Amino acid sequence: MALYAELHRHLGGSVVPRVLWRYFERHSSELISRFSNYPDFEDFYTRPRNTLDEYLELHTLVESVQTVETLPYFIYRLVRGAYIFENLAYLELRYTPYLRTPEHLSQSQRIDKMREIVEVVGKASHLPEYPIVTSQILCMHSRLPYEVNKAIVDLAAQNRQYVCAVDVAGGDSHYGDRLRELISLYDYARSLGIKTTGHLYETIDGCYPELLPYLMRIGHGIQIPLLYPGLLPEVARLGQCLEVCPTTYLKTGTLQDIRQLKLVFDRCFEAGVDIAICTDNAGLHNVRLPFEYENLLTYDIINFEQLQACQDAAFRHAFAWPYGQRPAYLLNGLLQPERTTVLAM
């Protein structure tokens, strides 16, 4: 049994359409009243969008029902599916905790509630019957105030038993007016010893070289090899890994054909830049991680040797994988960690 490491998966986008539909049927029927049946809902939920911003609006549908009370319901099904259907040995879940707090509270009250969210996600992810090593990446957000984003960094520093890194999300085209602020937050995170990744160079409007020195991994990053290949030697020197999520770029209109990714992989392999293949939003896509690998093989974007290199890179760049690399015994399905939530290394 081949086991995988998943480095880029959003908590909101991880809910597969059938699970979300069943939850709505039982608890929030008004949210699906405009759909005549499940196939209509699935088509709406998983169909391609024209832009990344339009695509990201779908996250609000799930965030609205992911609360302290309901998160264990969603996470149990997420982890169960990841273990049984995807053969995941390691999973990093990323999300913005502030967006799971009650909207009627004041900003300071919502900031205080974020700690509870992190604890609930951490405890719910520990399922002995599905022994996946898990950790959380807390996402700052391009549309949240500085005070909230700084509180998210502080929360990551205070909860290292659950949190392995920080990220910035919300659409990379929206960073421009806040670059100085984001740089200061990343610099602050690094000063606290927090690991870093960030949604960057995903779209042609999200290319900010000023942020690159502060990242240990690059969320997406496909525009570097596509438009700015001259940056690849520096990316390789810094040991940064690209978190490439193939289906995402078709769903967001960023790419028109998956075969456009061949240039991404060819240039990265040539420059010695590691790539971890990820799902990003497996639920929104209705696509699981093994299929992302299979799809790349089917379209001759990578070969089997490169597939294994990407599998190994995912374990090697995992922020909280306790074994350092993908050991041979994983191939025999013998992974049995004592607990599924580990300290960030």
DOMIMI-792871 format. One record per residue (C-alpha): residue number from 1; x, y, z. Coordinates in Angstrom, 2 decimals. Layout:
BEGIN
+-----+---------+---------+---------+
| seq |    east |   north |      up |
+-----+---------+---------+---------+
| NUM |       X |       Y |       Z |
...
+-----+---------+---------+---------+
end
This chain:
BEGIN
+-----+---------+---------+---------+
| seq |    east |   north |      up |
+-----+---------+---------+---------+
|   1 |    0.00 |    0.00 |    0.00 |
|   2 |    1.54 |    3.31 |   -1.09 |
|   3 |    1.07 |    5.97 |    1.57 |
|   4 |    0.87 |    9.67 |    0.88 |
|   5 |    1.57 |   12.97 |    2.63 |
|   6 |   -0.87 |   15.82 |    1.97 |
|   7 |    0.61 |   19.26 |    2.60 |
|   8 |   -2.05 |   21.59 |    1.21 |
|   9 |   -5.65 |   20.87 |    2.13 |
|  10 |   -8.17 |   23.41 |    3.36 |
|  11 |  -10.53 |   22.41 |    6.14 |
|  12 |  -13.46 |   24.14 |    4.45 |
|  13 |  -12.75 |   22.72 |    1.01 |
|  14 |  -12.23 |   19.21 |    2.35 |
|  15 |  -15.90 |   18.43 |    2.90 |
|  16 |  -17.03 |   16.17 |    0.07 |
|  17 |  -20.40 |   17.16 |   -1.45 |
|  18 |  -22.33 |   14.12 |   -0.21 |
|  19 |  -21.28 |   14.71 |    3.42 |
|  20 |  -22.16 |   18.40 |    3.18 |
|  21 |  -25.52 |   17.65 |    1.58 |
|  22 |  -26.44 |   15.17 |    4.32 |
|  23 |  -25.49 |   17.70 |    6.98 |
|  24 |  -27.65 |   20.36 |    5.33 |
|  25 |  -30.57 |   17.93 |    5.07 |
|  26 |  -30.44 |   17.23 |    8.79 |
|  27 |  -29.51 |   20.62 |   10.20 |
|  28 |  -29.64 |   23.44 |    7.64 |
|  29 |  -32.23 |   22.58 |    5.02 |
|  30 |  -32.70 |   26.26 |    4.18 |
|  31 |  -29.19 |   26.36 |    2.71 |
|  32 |  -30.12 |   23.80 |    0.05 |
|  33 |  -33.71 |   24.84 |   -0.57 |
|  34 |  -32.74 |   26.26 |   -3.97 |
|  35 |  -31.53 |   22.86 |   -5.16 |
|  36 |  -34.12 |   20.35 |   -6.33 |
|  37 |  -31.95 |   17.32 |   -5.56 |
|  38 |  -28.45 |   16.17 |   -4.70 |
|  39 |  -27.13 |   16.01 |   -8.31 |
|  40 |  -28.04 |   19.69 |   -8.74 |
|  41 |  -26.17 |   20.55 |   -5.56 |
|  42 |  -23.11 |   18.48 |   -6.50 |
|  43 |  -22.96 |   20.15 |   -9.90 |
|  44 |  -23.09 |   23.59 |   -8.29 |
|  45 |  -20.54 |   22.69 |   -5.62 |
|  46 |  -17.91 |   21.09 |   -7.86 |
|  47 |  -18.22 |   22.86 |  -11.24 |
|  48 |  -15.37 |   25.10 |  -12.48 |
|  49 |  -15.48 |   28.83 |  -11.74 |
|  50 |  -14.25 |   31.70 |  -13.91 |
|  51 |  -11.85 |   33.24 |  -11.39 |
|  52 |  -10.10 |   32.41 |   -8.15 |
|  53 |  -12.20 |   34.98 |   -6.24 |
|  54 |  -15.42 |   33.39 |   -7.49 |
|  55 |  -14.10 |   29.97 |   -6.52 |
|  56 |  -13.15 |   31.13 |   -3.01 |
|  57 |  -16.72 |   32.25 |   -2.34 |
|  58 |  -17.62 |   28.57 |   -2.01 |
|  59 |  -15.57 |   28.41 |    1.17 |
|  60 |  -18.04 |   30.70 |    2.90 |
|  61 |  -20.77 |   28.10 |    2.38 |
|  62 |  -18.85 |   25.58 |    4.47 |
|  63 |  -17.31 |   28.02 |    6.95 |
|  64 |  -20.79 |   29.11 |    7.96 |
|  65 |  -21.56 |   25.65 |    9.35 |
|  66 |  -18.10 |   24.71 |   10.73 |
|  67 |  -18.50 |   25.73 |   14.35 |
|  68 |  -17.12 |   24.49 |   17.66 |
|  69 |  -20.09 |   22.12 |   17.89 |
|  70 |  -19.98 |   20.76 |   14.32 |
|  71 |  -16.26 |   20.59 |   13.55 |
|  72 |  -15.85 |   17.08 |   15.06 |
|  73 |  -18.60 |   15.82 |   12.72 |
|  74 |  -16.81 |   17.12 |    9.63 |
|  75 |  -13.28 |   16.22 |   10.73 |
|  76 |  -14.18 |   12.64 |   11.61 |
|  77 |  -15.49 |   12.05 |    8.10 |
|  78 |  -12.55 |   13.88 |    6.57 |
|  79 |   -9.93 |   11.80 |    8.40 |
|  80 |  -11.82 |    8.55 |    7.87 |
|  81 |  -12.01 |    9.16 |    4.12 |
|  82 |   -8.38 |   10.26 |    3.93 |
|  83 |   -7.22 |    7.07 |    5.62 |
|  84 |   -9.51 |    4.56 |    3.88 |
|  85 |   -9.75 |    6.01 |    0.38 |
|  86 |   -6.52 |    7.98 |    0.01 |
|  87 |   -3.97 |    6.00 |    2.03 |
|  88 |   -2.75 |    9.16 |    3.74 |
|  89 |   -0.06 |    8.76 |    6.36 |
|  90 |    0.25 |   12.49 |    7.00 |
|  91 |   -2.17 |   15.40 |    6.69 |
|  92 |   -1.79 |   19.12 |    7.27 |
|  93 |   -5.15 |   20.87 |    7.56 |
|  94 |   -5.19 |   24.62 |    6.97 |
|  95 |   -7.91 |   27.10 |    7.79 |
|  96 |   -8.60 |   30.54 |    9.28 |
|  97 |   -9.81 |   29.96 |   12.86 |
|  98 |  -11.37 |   33.42 |   13.10 |
|  99 |  -13.86 |   32.48 |   10.37 |
| 100 |  -15.15 |   29.59 |   12.50 |
| 101 |  -16.12 |   31.88 |   15.39 |
| 102 |  -19.64 |   33.37 |   15.87 |
| 103 |  -20.14 |   36.47 |   13.74 |
| 104 |  -22.31 |   38.21 |   16.33 |
| 105 |  -19.38 |   38.49 |   18.76 |
| 106 |  -17.03 |   41.46 |   18.90 |
| 107 |  -13.62 |   41.21 |   17.24 |
| 108 |  -11.85 |   40.74 |   20.57 |
| 109 |  -14.33 |   38.05 |   21.62 |
| 110 |  -13.86 |   36.22 |   18.32 |
| 111 |  -10.09 |   36.37 |   18.75 |
| 112 |  -10.46 |   34.81 |   22.21 |
| 113 |  -12.67 |   32.04 |   20.76 |
| 114 |  -10.02 |   31.03 |   18.21 |
| 115 |   -8.10 |   29.03 |   20.82 |
| 116 |  -11.10 |   26.80 |   21.38 |
| 117 |  -11.41 |   26.20 |   17.64 |
| 118 |   -7.77 |   25.07 |   17.42 |
| 119 |   -8.23 |   22.71 |   20.37 |
| 120 |  -11.40 |   21.21 |   18.92 |
| 121 |   -9.76 |   20.63 |   15.53 |
| 122 |   -6.68 |   19.12 |   17.19 |
| 123 |   -8.61 |   16.72 |   19.40 |
| 124 |  -11.08 |   15.76 |   16.68 |
| 125 |   -8.20 |   14.92 |   14.31 |
| 126 |   -6.81 |   12.34 |   16.76 |
| 127 |   -8.61 |    9.13 |   15.79 |
| 128 |   -6.83 |    5.95 |   16.91 |
| 129 |   -8.82 |    3.86 |   14.43 |
| 130 |   -7.47 |    6.02 |   11.58 |
| 131 |   -3.82 |    6.60 |   12.55 |
| 132 |   -2.88 |    9.55 |   10.36 |
| 133 |   -0.27 |   12.00 |   11.64 |
| 134 |   -2.03 |   15.37 |   11.54 |
| 135 |   -1.21 |   18.98 |   12.21 |
| 136 |   -2.77 |   22.37 |   11.58 |
| 137 |   -1.67 |   25.36 |    9.52 |
| 138 |   -3.39 |   28.54 |   10.65 |
| 139 |   -4.21 |   30.93 |    7.82 |
| 140 |   -3.98 |   34.66 |    8.12 |
| 141 |   -6.35 |   36.23 |    5.62 |
| 142 |   -5.91 |   39.01 |    3.08 |
| 143 |   -9.25 |   40.51 |    4.07 |
| 144 |   -8.88 |   40.39 |    7.84 |
| 145 |   -7.47 |   43.28 |    9.90 |
| 146 |   -3.87 |   43.30 |   11.08 |
| 147 |   -4.91 |   42.75 |   14.70 |
| 148 |   -6.69 |   39.51 |   13.81 |
| 149 |   -3.84 |   38.22 |   11.65 |
| 150 |   -1.28 |   38.96 |   14.38 |
| 151 |   -3.50 |   37.12 |   16.87 |
| 152 |   -3.48 |   34.13 |   14.51 |
| 153 |    0.34 |   34.11 |   14.54 |
| 154 |    0.36 |   34.35 |   18.33 |
| 155 |   -2.15 |   31.52 |   18.53 |
| 156 |    0.11 |   29.33 |   16.39 |
| 157 |    3.04 |   30.05 |   18.72 |
| 158 |    0.98 |   29.19 |   21.80 |
| 159 |   -0.42 |   25.89 |   20.44 |
| 160 |    2.53 |   24.04 |   18.97 |
| 161 |    1.07 |   20.71 |   20.06 |
| 162 |   -1.57 |   21.24 |   17.37 |
| 163 |   -0.14 |   23.83 |   14.97 |
| 164 |    2.90 |   23.44 |   12.72 |
| 165 |    2.88 |   26.64 |   10.61 |
| 166 |    1.11 |   29.79 |    9.45 |
| 167 |   -0.11 |   30.72 |    5.98 |
| 168 |   -1.83 |   33.64 |    4.27 |
| 169 |   -4.95 |   32.98 |    2.20 |
| 170 |   -7.86 |   34.90 |    0.73 |
| 171 |   -6.74 |   35.26 |   -2.88 |
| 172 |   -3.18 |   36.28 |   -3.77 |
| 173 |   -4.30 |   39.18 |   -5.95 |
| 174 |   -5.37 |   41.05 |   -2.79 |
| 175 |   -1.94 |   41.22 |   -1.12 |
| 176 |   -0.59 |   44.24 |   -2.99 |
| 177 |   -1.82 |   47.01 |   -0.70 |
| 178 |   -0.79 |   45.08 |    2.41 |
| 179 |    2.66 |   43.78 |    1.48 |
| 180 |    4.50 |   45.69 |    4.21 |
| 181 |    2.01 |   44.39 |    6.77 |
| 182 |    2.26 |   40.79 |    5.57 |
| 183 |    6.05 |   40.92 |    5.54 |
| 184 |    6.05 |   42.16 |    9.13 |
| 185 |    3.71 |   39.34 |   10.17 |
| 186 |    5.83 |   36.68 |    8.48 |
| 187 |    8.98 |   38.18 |    9.99 |
| 188 |    7.28 |   38.08 |   13.38 |
| 189 |    6.27 |   34.44 |   12.88 |
| 190 |    9.81 |   33.45 |   11.91 |
| 191 |   11.17 |   35.27 |   14.98 |
| 192 |    8.92 |   33.04 |   17.11 |
| 193 |   10.21 |   29.90 |   15.39 |
| 194 |    6.97 |   29.28 |   13.52 |
| 195 |    7.22 |   27.61 |   10.12 |
| 196 |    5.73 |   29.40 |    7.15 |
| 197 |    4.00 |   28.83 |    3.87 |
| 198 |    1.79 |   31.13 |    1.82 |
| 199 |   -0.54 |   31.26 |   -1.16 |
| 200 |    1.69 |   32.99 |   -3.67 |
| 201 |    2.36 |   32.96 |   -7.42 |
| 202 |   -0.86 |   31.00 |   -7.92 |
| 203 |   -2.29 |   33.51 |  -10.39 |
| 204 |   -0.69 |   36.08 |  -12.66 |
| 205 |   -1.97 |   38.78 |  -10.27 |
| 206 |   -0.42 |   37.19 |   -7.19 |
| 207 |    3.31 |   37.42 |   -7.91 |
| 208 |    5.09 |   39.19 |   -5.05 |
| 209 |    8.83 |   38.41 |   -4.87 |
| 210 |    9.06 |   40.50 |   -1.68 |
| 211 |    7.30 |   37.74 |    0.26 |
| 212 |    9.37 |   34.82 |   -1.02 |
| 213 |   12.30 |   35.13 |    1.45 |
| 214 |    9.93 |   34.67 |    4.38 |
| 215 |    8.41 |   31.38 |    3.19 |
| 216 |    9.68 |   27.87 |    3.83 |
| 217 |    7.18 |   26.44 |    1.33 |
| 218 |    5.22 |   28.14 |   -1.42 |
| 219 |    1.49 |   27.48 |   -1.70 |
| 220 |    0.95 |   26.76 |   -5.40 |
| 221 |    3.78 |   28.89 |   -6.87 |
| 222 |    3.10 |   27.70 |  -10.43 |
| 223 |    3.63 |   31.15 |  -11.96 |
| 224 |    7.29 |   31.02 |  -10.92 |
| 225 |    8.24 |   28.32 |  -13.45 |
| 226 |    5.62 |   29.54 |  -15.94 |
| 227 |    6.36 |   33.29 |  -15.94 |
| 228 |    9.44 |   33.87 |  -13.78 |
| 229 |   11.75 |   30.87 |  -14.24 |
| 230 |   14.69 |   33.09 |  -13.36 |
| 231 |   13.56 |   32.83 |   -9.72 |
| 232 |   13.91 |   29.04 |   -9.65 |
| 233 |   17.64 |   28.93 |   -8.73 |
| 234 |   16.92 |   31.06 |   -5.65 |
| 235 |   13.91 |   28.92 |   -4.75 |
| 236 |   16.16 |   25.86 |   -4.99 |
| 237 |   18.90 |   27.54 |   -2.92 |
| 238 |   16.41 |   28.34 |   -0.16 |
| 239 |   15.13 |   24.75 |   -0.21 |
| 240 |   11.56 |   25.88 |   -0.80 |
| 241 |    8.99 |   23.39 |   -2.04 |
| 242 |    6.06 |   24.22 |   -4.30 |
| 243 |    2.68 |   22.91 |   -3.15 |
| 244 |    1.14 |   22.19 |   -6.56 |
| 245 |   -2.60 |   21.41 |   -6.63 |
| 246 |   -3.39 |   20.35 |  -10.24 |
| 247 |   -7.19 |   20.26 |  -10.23 |
| 248 |   -7.44 |   23.67 |   -8.56 |
| 249 |   -6.07 |   25.52 |  -11.58 |
| 250 |   -8.78 |   24.10 |  -13.81 |
| 251 |  -11.52 |   24.86 |  -11.28 |
| 252 |  -10.40 |   28.48 |  -10.86 |
| 253 |   -9.77 |   29.28 |  -14.52 |
| 254 |   -6.07 |   29.83 |  -13.80 |
| 255 |   -5.17 |   27.22 |  -16.44 |
| 256 |   -7.23 |   26.03 |  -19.37 |
| 257 |   -5.60 |   22.60 |  -19.76 |
| 258 |   -3.88 |   20.42 |  -17.19 |
| 259 |   -1.10 |   19.74 |  -19.70 |
| 260 |    0.09 |   23.30 |  -19.13 |
| 261 |    1.54 |   21.95 |  -15.87 |
| 262 |    4.15 |   19.94 |  -17.77 |
| 263 |    6.28 |   23.07 |  -18.11 |
| 264 |    5.94 |   23.64 |  -14.35 |
| 265 |    7.24 |   20.17 |  -13.52 |
| 266 |    9.93 |   20.12 |  -16.22 |
| 267 |   11.42 |   23.45 |  -15.18 |
| 268 |   11.27 |   22.65 |  -11.46 |
| 269 |   12.93 |   19.26 |  -11.87 |
| 270 |   15.60 |   20.81 |  -14.06 |
| 271 |   16.28 |   23.54 |  -11.47 |
| 272 |   16.25 |   21.16 |   -8.50 |
| 273 |   13.07 |   22.62 |   -6.99 |
| 274 |   10.91 |   20.12 |   -5.08 |
| 275 |    7.20 |   19.77 |   -5.76 |
| 276 |    4.64 |   18.27 |   -3.40 |
| 277 |    1.44 |   17.26 |   -5.20 |
| 278 |   -1.64 |   18.25 |   -3.21 |
| 279 |   -5.43 |   18.47 |   -3.49 |
| 280 |   -6.06 |   21.94 |   -2.00 |
| 281 |   -9.84 |   21.44 |   -1.77 |
| 282 |  -10.55 |   17.76 |   -2.27 |
| 283 |  -14.24 |   18.20 |   -1.43 |
| 284 |  -14.88 |   21.08 |   -3.80 |
| 285 |  -13.15 |   19.12 |   -6.55 |
| 286 |  -14.51 |   15.70 |   -5.62 |
| 287 |  -10.97 |   14.51 |   -6.36 |
| 288 |   -8.77 |   12.62 |   -3.91 |
| 289 |   -4.97 |   12.76 |   -3.75 |
| 290 |   -4.13 |    9.45 |   -5.52 |
| 291 |   -6.17 |   10.63 |   -8.50 |
| 292 |   -4.13 |   13.85 |   -8.70 |
| 293 |   -1.04 |   11.67 |   -9.17 |
| 294 |   -2.81 |    9.37 |  -11.62 |
| 295 |   -4.08 |   12.29 |  -13.68 |
| 296 |   -0.58 |   13.73 |  -14.03 |
| 297 |    0.66 |   10.34 |  -15.24 |
| 298 |   -2.24 |    9.90 |  -17.64 |
| 299 |   -1.49 |   13.18 |  -19.39 |
| 300 |    2.28 |   12.47 |  -19.49 |
| 301 |    3.02 |   15.47 |  -17.30 |
| 302 |    5.25 |   13.36 |  -15.05 |
| 303 |    6.66 |    9.84 |  -15.23 |
| 304 |    6.75 |    7.22 |  -12.48 |
| 305 |   10.23 |    8.22 |  -11.32 |
| 306 |    9.08 |   11.82 |  -10.95 |
| 307 |    5.93 |   10.65 |   -9.20 |
| 308 |    8.04 |    8.96 |   -6.54 |
| 309 |   10.22 |   12.08 |   -6.27 |
| 310 |    7.10 |   14.14 |   -5.55 |
| 311 |    5.86 |   11.59 |   -3.00 |
| 312 |    9.21 |   11.71 |   -1.21 |
| 313 |    9.33 |   15.53 |   -1.36 |
| 314 |    5.95 |   15.73 |    0.37 |
| 315 |    7.25 |   13.78 |    3.37 |
| 316 |   10.58 |   15.57 |    3.38 |
| 317 |    8.97 |   19.03 |    3.46 |
| 318 |    6.16 |   18.13 |    5.87 |
| 319 |    6.28 |   20.55 |    8.78 |
| 320 |    5.33 |   18.03 |   11.48 |
| 321 |    6.25 |   14.63 |   10.04 |
| 322 |    8.21 |   13.08 |   12.93 |
| 323 |   10.30 |   10.62 |   10.90 |
| 324 |   12.28 |   13.04 |    8.70 |
| 325 |   11.64 |   11.21 |    5.46 |
| 326 |    9.38 |    8.54 |    3.99 |
| 327 |   10.84 |    5.33 |    5.45 |
| 328 |   10.67 |    2.04 |    3.57 |
| 329 |    8.34 |    0.42 |    6.09 |
| 330 |    5.58 |    2.85 |    5.10 |
| 331 |    5.26 |    0.99 |    1.84 |
| 332 |    4.14 |   -2.06 |    3.81 |
| 333 |    1.37 |   -0.16 |    5.56 |
| 334 |    2.99 |   -0.53 |    8.96 |
| 335 |    2.70 |    3.06 |   10.14 |
| 336 |    1.28 |    3.07 |   13.66 |
| 337 |    2.16 |    6.34 |   15.38 |
| 338 |    1.29 |    6.54 |   19.06 |
| 339 |   -0.85 |    9.60 |   18.41 |
| 340 |   -1.98 |   11.41 |   15.33 |
| 341 |   -1.24 |   14.95 |   16.48 |
| 342 |    2.44 |   15.71 |   16.96 |
| 343 |    4.58 |   18.61 |   18.02 |
| 344 |    5.82 |   20.86 |   15.22 |
| 345 |    9.46 |   19.97 |   14.72 |
+-----+---------+---------+---------+
end
